[in-house]
Amino acid sequence: MNKETKLRIHNITAKAALKFGSEAWVMKKREEQGLEAAQMKFLRHLLGITKLDKEKNQCIREKTGAQNIIEEIKRYQKKWLQHVQTMDTNRIPKQALRYRPKGRRNIG
């Protein structure tokens, strides 16, 4: 299988799996690192590069033409937020976005 076919498979399947449900995520640094590591593992395997080759992530992305998964997720989240803001107020995503709990939580 050639590089273009493998990259198309990555874009269709692996990237979709990594981004699944990301519109509601609050990403911490640890999750960002895990997502980026998963993407880079696939791209390194695609090119036949090991970590021992000491190739930088940016160079690998340039060779494959792939974008950083974290930046893609953040763009997707902004796009989803704009979409939710244009919804009617009776829609559940809009209500969930505006929800503010009343009262206080119990201690513990």
C-alpha distances in whole Angstrom, upper triangle without the diagonal:
4,7,8,7,7,10,11,11,13,15,16,16,17,19,21,21,23,25,26,30,30,33,36,35,37,34,36,35,33,31,30,29,27,25,24,23,21,19,19,18,15,14,15,13,10,12,13,16,19,22,24,23,25,23,24,23,24,22,19,19,20,17,15,18,18,22,24,24,27,28,26,28,31,31,30,33,35,34,35,38,39,38,41,43,44,44,47,49,49,45,44,42,45,47,45,45,48,49,52,53,57,59,58,56,58,58,55
4,6,6,6,9,10,11,13,15,16,17,17,19,21,22,23,25,27,30,30,32,35,34,36,34,35,34,33,31,29,28,27,25,23,23,21,19,18,18,15,13,14,13,9,10,12,15,18,21,23,21,23,21,22,21,21,19,16,17,17,14,12,15,16,20,22,22,26,27,25,27,30,29,29,32,34,33,34,37,38,37,40,43,43,43,47,49,49,45,45,42,44,47,45,44,48,49,51,53,57,59,58,56,58,58,56
4,6,5,6,9,10,10,12,14,15,15,16,19,20,20,22,24,28,27,30,33,31,33,31,32,31,30,28,26,25,24,22,20,20,18,15,15,15,12,10,12,11,7,7,10,13,16,19,21,19,21,18,19,17,18,16,13,13,13,10,8,11,12,16,18,19,23,23,22,24,27,26,26,29,31,30,32,35,35,35,37,40,40,41,45,47,47,43,42,40,42,45,42,41,45,47,49,50,54,56,55,53,55,55,53
4,5,5,6,9,10,10,12,14,15,15,17,19,20,21,23,27,26,28,31,31,33,30,32,31,30,28,26,26,25,22,21,21,19,16,16,17,14,12,14,13,10,11,14,16,19,22,24,22,23,20,21,19,18,17,14,14,14,11,9,10,11,15,18,18,22,22,20,23,26,24,24,28,29,28,29,33,33,32,35,38,38,38,42,44,45,41,40,38,40,43,41,40,43,45,47,49,53,55,54,53,55,55,53
4,5,5,6,9,10,11,12,13,14,16,18,19,20,22,26,26,28,31,30,33,31,32,31,31,28,26,26,25,22,21,21,19,16,17,17,13,13,15,14,10,12,15,17,20,23,25,24,25,22,23,21,21,20,17,16,17,14,11,13,13,17,19,19,23,23,21,23,26,25,24,28,30,28,29,33,33,32,35,38,38,38,41,44,44,40,39,37,39,42,40,39,43,44,47,49,52,55,54,52,54,55,52
4,5,5,6,9,10,10,11,12,14,16,16,18,20,24,24,26,29,28,30,28,30,28,27,25,24,23,21,19,18,18,15,13,14,13,10,9,12,10,7,10,12,14,17,20,22,21,22,20,20,18,19,18,14,14,16,13,10,12,12,15,17,17,21,22,19,21,25,24,23,27,29,28,28,32,33,32,34,37,37,38,41,43,43,39,38,36,38,41,39,38,42,43,45,47,50,53,52,50,52,52,50
4,5,5,6,9,10,10,10,13,15,15,16,19,22,21,24,27,26,28,26,27,26,26,23,21,21,20,17,16,17,14,11,12,13,9,8,11,11,8,10,13,15,17,19,22,21,21,18,18,16,16,16,12,11,13,11,7,9,8,12,14,14,18,18,16,18,21,21,20,24,25,24,26,29,30,29,31,34,34,35,39,41,41,37,36,33,36,39,36,35,39,41,43,45,48,50,50,48,50,50,48
4,5,5,6,8,10,10,12,14,15,16,18,21,21,23,26,26,28,26,28,28,27,24,23,23,22,19,18,19,16,14,15,16,12,12,15,14,11,14,16,18,21,23,26,24,25,22,22,19,19,19,16,14,16,14,11,11,10,13,16,15,19,19,16,18,22,20,19,23,25,23,24,28,28,27,30,32,33,33,37,39,39,35,35,32,34,37,35,34,38,39,42,44,48,50,49,48,50,50,48
4,5,5,6,7,9,10,12,13,15,16,20,20,22,25,25,27,25,28,27,26,23,22,22,20,17,17,18,15,13,15,14,11,11,14,13,11,14,16,18,20,22,25,24,25,23,23,20,21,20,17,16,18,16,13,14,12,15,17,15,19,20,17,18,22,21,20,23,25,24,24,28,29,28,30,33,33,33,37,39,39,35,34,31,34,36,34,34,38,39,41,43,47,49,48,46,48,49,47
4,6,6,5,6,8,10,10,12,14,18,17,20,23,22,24,22,24,23,23,20,18,19,17,14,14,14,11,9,11,11,8,8,12,11,9,12,15,16,18,20,23,22,22,20,20,16,17,18,14,13,15,14,11,12,10,12,13,12,15,17,14,16,19,19,18,21,23,22,23,26,27,27,28,31,32,32,36,37,38,34,33,30,32,35,33,32,36,37,39,40,44,46,45,44,46,46,44
4,6,6,5,7,10,10,11,13,16,16,18,21,21,23,21,24,23,23,20,18,19,18,14,14,16,13,10,13,14,11,11,15,14,12,15,18,19,21,22,25,24,24,22,21,17,18,18,15,13,15,15,11,11,9,10,12,11,14,15,12,13,17,16,15,18,20,19,20,23,24,23,25,28,29,29,33,34,35,31,30,27,30,33,30,30,33,35,37,39,43,45,44,43,45,46,44
4,6,6,6,9,11,11,12,16,16,18,21,21,24,23,25,25,25,21,20,21,20,16,17,18,15,13,16,16,13,14,17,17,15,18,20,22,24,25,28,27,28,25,24,21,21,22,19,17,19,19,15,15,12,14,15,13,17,17,14,15,18,18,16,19,21,19,20,23,24,23,25,28,28,28,32,33,33,30,29,26,29,32,30,29,33,34,37,38,42,45,44,43,45,46,44
4,6,5,6,9,10,10,14,15,18,20,20,23,21,24,24,23,20,19,20,17,14,16,16,13,12,15,15,12,13,17,15,14,18,20,21,22,24,27,27,27,25,24,21,22,23,19,18,20,20,16,17,14,15,16,13,17,18,15,15,19,19,17,19,22,21,20,24,25,24,26,29,29,29,32,34,34,30,29,26,29,31,29,29,33,34,36,37,41,43,43,41,43,43,41
4,5,5,6,9,10,14,14,17,19,18,21,19,21,21,19,16,16,16,14,11,12,13,9,8,11,11,8,11,14,13,12,16,17,18,19,20,24,24,24,22,21,18,19,20,17,15,18,18,15,15,12,13,13,11,14,16,13,14,17,18,16,18,21,21,21,24,26,25,26,29,30,30,33,34,35,31,29,26,29,31,29,29,32,33,35,36,40,42,41,39,41,42,39
4,5,5,6,9,12,11,14,17,16,18,17,19,19,18,15,14,15,13,10,11,12,10,8,11,12,10,11,15,15,14,17,19,20,21,21,25,24,24,22,20,17,17,19,16,14,17,17,14,14,10,10,11,8,11,12,10,10,14,14,12,15,18,17,17,20,22,22,23,26,27,27,31,32,32,29,27,24,27,29,27,26,30,31,33,35,38,40,40,38,40,40,38
4,5,5,6,10,10,12,15,15,18,17,20,20,20,16,16,17,15,12,14,15,13,11,15,16,13,15,18,18,17,20,22,23,24,25,28,28,28,25,24,20,21,23,20,18,20,21,17,17,14,13,13,10,13,14,11,10,14,14,12,14,17,16,15,19,21,19,21,24,25,25,28,29,29,26,24,21,24,27,24,24,28,29,31,33,36,39,38,36,39,39,38
4,5,5,9,10,13,15,14,17,16,19,19,18,14,15,16,13,11,13,14,11,11,14,15,13,15,18,18,17,21,22,23,23,24,27,28,27,25,24,21,22,24,21,19,22,22,19,19,16,15,15,11,13,16,13,12,16,16,14,15,19,18,17,20,23,21,22,26,27,26,29,30,30,26,24,22,25,27,24,24,28,28,31,32,36,38,37,35,37,37,35
4,6,9,8,12,13,12,15,13,15,16,15,11,11,12,10,7,10,11,8,8,12,13,12,14,17,17,17,20,21,21,22,21,25,26,25,23,21,18,19,21,19,17,20,21,18,18,14,13,12,8,10,13,11,9,13,14,12,14,17,17,16,19,22,21,22,25,26,26,29,30,30,27,25,22,25,27,24,23,27,27,29,31,34,36,35,33,35,36,34
4,6,5,8,11,10,13,12,15,16,16,12,11,14,12,9,11,14,12,11,15,16,15,16,19,20,20,22,24,24,25,24,28,28,27,25,23,19,20,23,20,18,21,22,19,18,14,13,12,8,9,11,9,7,10,11,9,10,14,14,13,15,18,17,18,21,23,23,26,27,27,23,22,19,21,23,21,20,24,25,27,28,32,34,34,32,34,35,33
4,6,8,10,10,13,13,16,18,17,14,14,17,15,12,15,16,14,14,18,18,17,19,22,22,22,25,27,27,27,27,31,31,30,28,27,23,24,26,24,21,24,25,22,21,18,17,16,12,13,15,12,10,13,14,11,11,15,15,13,16,18,17,17,21,22,21,24,25,25,21,19,17,20,22,19,19,23,23,26,27,31,33,32,31,33,34,32
4,6,6,7,11,12,15,18,17,14,14,17,16,13,16,19,17,17,20,21,20,22,25,25,25,28,30,30,30,30,33,34,33,31,29,25,26,29,26,24,27,28,25,24,21,19,17,14,14,15,13,10,12,14,10,10,14,13,11,13,16,15,15,18,20,19,22,22,22,18,16,13,17,18,15,15,19,20,22,23,27,29,29,27,30,31,29
4,5,5,8,9,12,15,15,11,11,15,14,11,14,17,15,15,19,20,20,21,24,25,25,27,29,29,29,28,32,32,30,29,26,23,23,26,24,22,25,26,24,22,19,16,15,11,10,12,10,7,9,11,8,7,11,12,10,12,15,14,14,17,19,19,22,22,23,20,18,14,17,19,16,15,19,19,21,23,27,29,28,27,30,30,29
4,6,9,10,14,17,18,14,14,18,17,15,17,20,19,18,22,24,23,24,27,28,28,30,32,32,32,31,35,35,33,31,29,25,25,28,27,24,27,28,26,24,21,18,17,13,12,13,11,8,9,10,7,5,8,9,6,8,11,11,11,13,16,15,19,19,20,16,15,11,13,15,13,12,15,17,19,21,25,27,27,26,29,30,29
4,7,9,13,16,17,14,14,18,17,16,18,21,20,20,23,25,25,26,29,30,30,32,34,34,34,32,36,37,35,33,30,27,27,31,29,26,29,31,29,27,24,21,19,16,14,15,14,10,11,13,10,8,11,12,9,9,13,13,11,14,17,16,19,18,19,16,14,10,12,14,11,10,14,14,16,18,22,24,24,23,25,27,26
4,6,9,12,13,10,11,14,14,13,15,18,17,18,21,22,23,24,26,28,28,30,32,31,31,29,33,34,32,30,28,24,25,28,27,24,27,29,27,26,22,19,17,14,12,14,13,9,10,13,11,8,12,14,12,12,16,16,15,17,20,20,22,22,23,20,17,14,16,17,14,13,16,16,18,19,23,25,24,22,25,26,25
4,7,10,11,9,10,14,14,13,16,18,18,19,22,23,24,25,27,29,30,32,33,32,31,29,33,34,31,30,27,24,25,28,27,25,28,30,28,27,23,20,17,15,12,14,14,11,10,14,13,10,12,15,14,13,17,18,17,18,21,22,24,23,24,22,19,16,17,18,15,13,16,16,17,18,22,24,22,21,24,24,23
4,7,8,6,7,10,11,10,12,15,15,16,18,20,21,22,24,26,27,28,30,28,28,26,29,30,28,26,24,21,22,25,24,22,25,27,25,24,21,18,15,12,9,12,13,10,9,13,13,11,13,16,15,15,19,20,19,21,24,24,27,27,28,25,23,19,21,22,18,17,20,20,21,22,26,27,25,24,26,26,24
4,5,5,6,9,10,11,12,14,16,17,18,20,22,23,24,26,27,29,30,28,27,25,28,29,26,26,23,20,22,25,24,23,26,28,27,26,22,20,16,14,11,14,15,13,12,16,16,14,17,20,19,19,22,23,23,24,27,28,31,30,31,28,26,23,24,25,21,20,22,22,22,23,27,27,25,24,26,25,23
4,6,5,6,9,10,11,12,14,15,16,18,20,21,22,24,26,27,28,26,24,22,25,26,23,23,20,17,19,22,22,20,23,26,25,24,21,18,14,13,10,13,16,14,13,17,18,16,18,21,21,21,24,26,25,27,30,31,34,33,34,32,29,26,27,28,25,23,26,26,26,27,30,31,29,27,29,28,26
4,5,5,6,9,10,11,12,14,15,16,19,20,21,23,24,26,26,24,23,20,23,25,22,22,20,17,20,23,22,21,24,26,25,25,21,19,16,14,12,15,17,15,15,19,19,18,21,23,23,23,26,28,27,29,32,32,35,34,35,33,30,27,29,29,26,25,27,27,27,28,31,32,29,27,29,28,25
4,5,5,6,9,10,11,12,14,15,17,19,20,21,23,25,26,24,23,21,24,25,23,23,20,17,19,22,21,20,23,25,23,23,19,17,14,12,10,13,14,12,13,16,16,15,18,20,20,20,24,25,24,26,29,29,32,32,33,30,27,24,26,27,23,22,25,25,26,27,30,31,29,27,29,28,26
4,5,5,6,8,10,11,12,14,16,17,18,20,21,23,24,22,21,19,23,23,21,20,17,14,16,19,18,17,20,22,20,20,16,14,10,9,6,10,12,10,11,14,15,14,17,19,19,20,22,24,24,26,28,29,32,32,33,30,28,25,26,28,24,23,26,27,27,28,32,33,31,30,31,31,29
4,6,5,6,9,10,10,12,14,15,16,18,20,21,22,20,18,16,19,20,18,17,15,12,15,18,16,16,19,21,20,20,17,15,11,10,9,12,14,13,14,17,18,18,20,22,23,23,26,27,28,29,32,33,36,36,37,34,31,28,30,31,28,27,30,30,31,32,35,36,34,32,33,33,30
4,5,5,6,9,10,10,13,14,15,17,18,20,21,19,18,16,20,21,19,19,17,14,17,19,17,17,20,22,20,20,17,16,13,11,10,14,15,13,15,18,18,18,21,23,23,24,27,27,28,30,32,33,36,36,36,33,31,27,30,31,28,27,30,30,31,32,35,36,34,32,33,32,30
4,5,5,6,9,10,11,13,14,16,17,19,20,19,18,17,21,21,20,18,17,13,15,18,16,15,18,19,17,18,14,13,10,7,7,11,11,10,13,15,15,15,18,20,20,21,24,25,25,27,30,30,33,33,34,31,29,25,28,29,26,25,29,29,30,31,35,36,35,33,34,34,32
4,5,5,6,9,10,11,12,14,15,17,18,16,16,14,18,18,17,15,13,10,12,14,12,11,15,16,15,15,12,10,7,6,7,10,11,11,13,15,16,17,19,21,21,23,25,26,27,29,31,32,35,36,37,33,31,28,30,32,29,27,31,32,33,34,38,39,37,35,37,37,34
4,5,5,6,9,10,10,12,14,15,16,14,13,12,15,16,15,14,12,10,13,15,13,13,16,17,16,17,14,13,11,10,11,14,15,15,17,19,19,20,23,24,25,26,29,29,30,32,35,35,39,39,40,36,34,31,33,35,31,30,34,34,35,36,40,41,39,37,38,37,35
4,6,5,6,9,10,11,12,15,15,14,14,13,17,18,17,16,15,12,15,16,14,13,17,17,15,17,13,13,11,10,11,15,14,14,17,19,19,20,23,24,24,26,28,28,29,32,34,34,37,38,38,35,32,29,32,34,31,30,33,34,35,36,40,41,39,37,38,38,36
4,5,5,6,9,10,11,13,14,14,14,14,17,17,17,15,13,10,12,14,11,10,14,14,12,13,9,10,8,7,10,12,12,13,15,17,17,19,21,22,22,25,27,27,28,31,32,33,36,37,38,34,32,29,32,34,31,30,33,34,36,37,41,42,41,39,41,40,38
4,5,5,6,8,10,11,12,10,11,10,14,14,13,11,10,7,10,11,8,8,12,12,11,12,10,11,9,9,12,14,14,15,18,19,20,21,24,25,25,28,30,30,31,34,35,36,40,40,41,38,36,33,35,37,34,33,36,37,38,40,43,45,43,41,43,42,40
4,6,5,6,9,10,10,9,9,9,13,13,13,12,12,10,13,14,11,12,15,14,13,15,13,14,13,12,15,17,17,18,21,22,22,24,27,27,28,30,32,32,34,36,38,38,42,42,43,39,37,34,37,39,36,35,38,39,40,41,45,46,44,42,43,43,40
4,6,5,6,9,10,10,11,12,15,15,16,14,14,12,14,14,11,11,14,13,11,13,11,13,13,12,15,17,17,17,21,22,21,23,26,26,27,29,31,31,32,35,37,37,40,41,42,38,36,33,36,38,35,34,38,39,40,42,45,47,45,43,45,44,42
4,5,5,6,9,8,10,12,15,14,14,12,12,9,11,11,7,8,11,10,7,10,8,11,11,12,15,16,16,18,20,21,21,24,26,26,27,30,31,31,33,35,37,38,41,42,43,39,38,35,37,39,37,35,39,40,42,43,47,48,47,45,47,46,44
4,5,5,6,5,6,8,11,10,11,9,10,9,12,11,7,9,12,10,10,13,12,14,14,15,17,19,19,21,23,24,25,27,29,29,30,33,34,35,36,39,40,41,45,46,46,43,41,38,40,42,39,38,42,43,44,45,49,51,49,47,48,48,45
4,5,5,6,7,10,13,12,14,12,14,13,15,14,11,13,15,13,11,15,14,16,16,17,20,22,21,22,25,26,26,28,31,31,32,34,36,36,37,40,41,42,45,46,47,43,41,38,41,43,40,39,43,44,45,47,50,52,50,48,49,49,46
4,6,8,10,13,15,14,16,14,15,13,15,14,10,11,13,11,9,12,12,15,16,16,20,21,20,22,25,25,25,28,30,30,31,33,35,35,37,39,40,41,44,46,46,42,41,38,40,43,40,39,43,44,46,47,51,53,51,49,51,50,48
4,5,9,12,14,12,13,11,13,12,14,11,8,11,12,9,8,12,12,15,17,18,21,22,22,24,26,27,27,30,32,31,33,35,37,37,39,41,42,43,47,48,49,45,44,41,43,45,43,42,45,46,48,50,53,55,53,51,53,52,50
4,7,10,11,10,13,11,14,14,16,14,11,14,15,12,12,16,16,19,19,20,23,25,24,26,29,29,30,32,34,34,35,38,40,40,41,44,45,46,49,51,51,48,46,43,45,48,45,44,47,48,50,51,55,56,54,52,54,53,50
4,7,8,7,9,8,11,11,13,11,9,12,14,11,12,16,15,18,18,19,22,23,24,25,28,29,29,31,33,34,35,37,39,40,41,43,45,46,49,50,51,48,46,43,45,47,44,43,47,47,49,50,54,55,53,51,52,51,49
4,5,5,8,8,11,12,15,13,11,14,16,15,15,18,18,20,19,20,22,24,25,26,28,30,30,32,34,35,36,38,40,41,42,44,46,47,50,51,52,48,46,43,45,47,44,43,47,47,48,49,53,54,52,49,51,49,47
4,5,5,7,9,10,14,13,11,14,17,16,16,19,18,19,18,19,21,23,24,25,27,29,30,31,33,34,35,37,39,40,41,43,45,46,50,50,51,48,45,42,44,46,43,42,45,46,46,47,51,52,50,47,48,47,44
4,5,8,11,13,16,15,14,17,19,18,19,22,21,23,22,23,24,26,28,29,31,32,33,35,37,38,39,41,43,44,45,47,49,50,53,54,55,51,49,46,48,50,47,45,49,49,50,51,54,55,53,50,51,50,47
4,6,9,12,14,12,11,15,16,15,17,19,19,21,21,22,24,26,27,28,30,31,33,34,36,37,39,40,42,43,45,47,48,49,53,54,55,51,50,46,48,50,47,46,49,50,51,52,55,56,54,52,53,52,49
4,6,9,12,11,11,14,15,15,17,19,19,20,19,21,22,23,25,27,28,29,31,32,34,35,37,38,40,41,43,44,46,48,51,52,53,50,48,44,46,48,45,44,47,48,48,50,53,54,52,50,51,49,47
4,7,9,7,7,10,11,11,13,15,15,16,16,18,20,21,22,24,26,27,28,30,32,33,34,36,38,39,40,42,44,45,49,50,51,48,46,42,44,46,44,42,45,46,47,49,52,53,51,49,51,50,47
4,5,5,7,9,10,11,13,14,14,14,13,16,17,18,20,22,23,24,26,27,28,30,32,33,35,36,38,39,41,42,46,47,48,45,43,40,41,44,41,39,42,43,44,46,49,50,48,47,48,47,45
4,5,5,6,9,10,11,12,10,11,9,12,13,14,16,18,19,20,22,24,25,26,28,30,31,32,34,36,37,39,42,43,45,41,40,36,38,40,37,35,39,40,41,43,46,47,46,44,46,45,43
4,5,5,6,9,10,10,10,9,9,12,13,13,15,18,19,19,21,23,24,25,27,29,30,31,33,35,36,38,42,43,44,41,40,36,38,40,38,35,39,40,41,43,47,48,47,45,47,46,45
4,5,5,6,9,10,10,11,12,15,17,17,18,21,22,22,24,26,27,28,30,32,33,34,36,38,39,41,45,46,47,44,43,39,41,43,41,39,42,44,45,47,50,52,50,49,51,50,48
4,5,5,6,8,8,10,11,13,16,16,17,19,21,22,23,25,27,27,29,31,32,33,35,37,38,40,43,45,46,42,41,38,39,42,39,38,41,42,44,46,49,51,49,48,49,49,47
4,5,5,6,5,7,8,11,13,13,13,16,18,18,19,22,23,24,26,28,29,30,32,33,35,36,40,41,43,39,38,35,36,39,37,35,38,40,41,43,47,48,47,46,48,47,46
4,6,5,7,9,11,14,16,15,16,19,20,20,22,24,25,25,28,30,30,31,34,35,36,38,42,43,45,41,41,37,38,41,39,37,40,42,44,46,49,51,50,49,51,51,49
4,6,8,11,13,16,18,18,18,21,23,22,24,27,28,28,30,32,33,34,36,38,39,40,44,46,47,43,42,39,41,44,41,39,43,45,46,48,52,54,53,51,53,53,51
4,5,9,11,13,17,16,16,19,21,20,21,24,26,25,27,30,30,31,33,35,36,37,41,43,44,40,39,36,38,41,39,37,40,42,44,46,50,52,50,49,51,51,49
4,7,10,12,15,14,14,17,19,18,19,22,23,22,25,27,28,28,31,32,33,35,39,40,42,38,38,34,36,39,37,35,38,40,42,44,48,50,49,48,50,50,49
4,7,9,12,11,10,13,16,15,16,19,20,20,22,24,25,26,28,30,31,32,36,38,39,35,34,31,33,36,33,32,35,37,39,41,45,47,46,44,47,47,45
4,6,9,8,7,11,12,12,13,16,17,17,19,21,22,23,25,27,28,30,33,35,36,33,32,28,30,33,31,29,32,34,36,38,41,44,43,41,44,44,42
4,5,5,6,9,10,11,13,15,16,17,19,20,22,23,25,26,28,29,33,34,36,32,31,27,29,31,29,27,30,32,33,35,39,41,40,38,41,41,39
4,6,5,6,9,10,10,12,14,15,16,18,20,21,22,24,26,27,31,32,33,29,28,24,26,29,26,24,28,29,31,33,36,38,37,36,38,38,36
4,5,5,6,9,10,11,12,14,15,17,19,20,21,23,25,26,30,30,31,28,27,23,25,27,24,22,25,27,28,30,34,35,34,33,35,35,34
4,5,5,6,9,10,11,12,14,15,17,18,20,21,23,25,29,29,31,28,27,23,24,27,25,22,25,27,29,31,34,36,36,35,37,37,36
4,5,5,6,9,10,11,12,14,16,16,18,20,22,23,27,28,29,26,25,21,23,26,24,21,25,27,29,31,35,37,36,35,38,38,37
4,5,5,6,9,10,10,12,14,15,16,18,20,21,25,25,27,24,22,19,20,23,20,18,22,23,25,27,31,33,33,32,34,35,33
4,5,5,6,9,10,11,13,14,15,17,19,20,24,24,26,23,22,18,19,22,20,17,20,22,24,26,30,32,31,30,33,34,33
4,5,5,6,9,10,11,12,14,16,17,19,23,24,26,23,22,18,19,22,20,18,21,23,25,28,32,34,34,33,36,37,36
4,5,5,6,9,10,10,12,14,16,17,21,22,23,20,19,16,17,20,18,16,20,22,24,27,30,33,33,32,35,36,35
4,5,5,6,9,10,10,12,14,16,19,20,21,18,17,13,14,17,15,13,16,18,20,23,27,29,29,28,32,32,32
4,5,5,6,9,10,11,13,15,18,19,21,19,18,14,14,18,16,13,16,19,21,24,27,30,30,30,33,34,34
4,5,5,6,9,10,11,13,17,18,20,17,17,14,14,18,17,14,17,20,23,26,29,32,32,32,35,37,36
4,5,5,6,9,10,11,15,16,17,14,14,10,11,14,13,11,15,17,20,23,26,29,30,29,33,34,34
4,5,5,6,9,10,13,14,16,14,13,10,9,13,12,9,12,15,17,20,24,27,27,27,31,32,32
4,6,5,7,9,13,14,16,14,15,12,11,14,14,11,14,17,19,23,26,29,30,30,34,36,36
4,5,5,7,11,12,14,12,13,10,9,13,14,12,14,17,20,23,26,30,31,31,35,36,37
4,5,5,9,10,11,9,10,6,6,10,10,8,10,13,17,20,23,26,27,28,31,33,33
4,6,8,9,12,10,12,9,7,10,11,9,10,13,16,20,22,26,27,28,32,34,34
4,7,9,12,10,13,11,9,12,14,12,13,16,19,23,25,29,31,31,35,37,38
4,6,8,7,9,8,7,10,12,11,12,15,18,21,24,28,29,30,34,36,37
4,6,6,9,10,7,9,12,12,12,15,18,21,23,27,29,30,33,36,37
4,6,8,9,6,7,10,10,9,12,15,17,19,23,25,27,30,33,34
4,6,9,7,7,10,12,11,12,16,18,20,23,26,27,30,33,34
4,6,6,6,9,10,11,12,16,18,20,24,26,27,30,33,33
4,5,5,6,9,10,10,14,16,18,22,23,24,27,29,30
4,5,5,6,9,10,14,16,19,22,23,23,27,29,29
4,5,5,6,9,12,15,18,21,23,24,27,30,30
4,5,5,6,10,12,15,18,20,21,24,27,28
4,5,5,9,11,14,17,18,19,22,24,25
4,6,9,12,15,18,19,20,23,25,26
4,6,10,13,16,18,19,22,25,26
4,6,9,13,14,15,19,22,23
4,6,10,11,13,16,19,20
4,7,8,9,13,16,18
4,7,9,12,15,18
4,7,10,13,15
4,7,9,12
4,6,9
4,6
4
